[in-house]
Amino acid sequence: MLSIIFVMWEKPVWSELDPDLWQQWQGSNCNMADVHLSFEVRKQIIKWYWKFENVAAVRRQWRSEYRTEPPSRLTITRLRDKFEIHGTVCHVRKGRSG
């Protein structure tokens, strides 16, 4: 049974990938920038960050947990900053001005 969910533009949602299919996908020319991190995965990254208080430790934890290449340092720090500023890791939309 194929268990992939695609978001707009047909990019795979990280948490919904079948492990065998993920291994095939990793061997292709795609990279982490093509993957949309789900809310649950973003939440887990924040939990790890507050536990370890270190981006490198979060990346090590990701590798041991998921056995794949982790999000970049920049992605993790942006998630941390977004959480500190807005109190959420969800997409924050700006209101219309005027």
N, C-alpha and C positions, 0 to 999 in steps of 0.2 A: 504494500500500500504506500503510495506516494504521499508524504506529509509535508509539503512545502506550501507556504502562504506567501503570495507576492503582494507587495505594496505597489503604489503607483509607479510607473516606469519599469515594472517587473524586476525590482531589486528584492532579493530575498530578505525576509525578516530573520534576524540572527537566532532568536530563541526557538523558532519553529522548524529549523532545518533538521532533517534526518541525518544522524551521524555518518552513515555510509555515503549518502549523497553529498554531505559537506566535504568529505575527503576527496570525492571526485571534483567538486567545485573548486576546492583549494588548489588542485593541480592545474586548473585553467589559468588564464591570464588576468583573472579578477583580483582585486585587492580589498583591504578592509574599508576603503573609502566608498566602495560600491554597496556596502552592507548598511541597512537601516537598523539601528539598535532598538529593540523593543523597550517599552516602559519598564518591564521587569528586569531586563538586563541593565538598563541605566540605573535603576534603583539599587541593584546589587553592586554596581561599581561605586556608587556613593557610600554604601554600607562598608565596603572594603576600604575606601579612602578614609573614612572616619575611624575605622579600626586600626589601620596601619599608619595613617597620616603621612603617606609617602606614595608617590605615583609609581615608582619602580616596584614597590612591594605589591601594589594593586596589579601591575602587569604580570608579576611572577605568580600571583594567586590565580589570575585569569588563565595563564598557561597550564597550571596544575589542575584547575577545575575543568576547563574546556578543551585542553590539548590542541589549541590553535593559536595563531598569532593574535595578540591582544590589540585593542584599540591604541592609537598613538598617545603619547604623553599629552599632546595638545588637546585631543578629544577628552581625555580624563580631566585635565585642568579646566577645560571649558564647562564640562558637566558640573564640576565642583563649584566654579564661579557662578554658574546659573543657579545652582541650588542655594548658595549663600545669598545671592541678590534677590531672587524671586521666591525662594522657598519651595521650588518644584524643579523636576527634571523634564517636565512636559514642555511642549512648544508654547512659548509666551508670545501672544500676538499683541502688536502695538495698536492702540486705539486710533481712530481716525482724528486728525486734527481739524479744527475749524468750526 
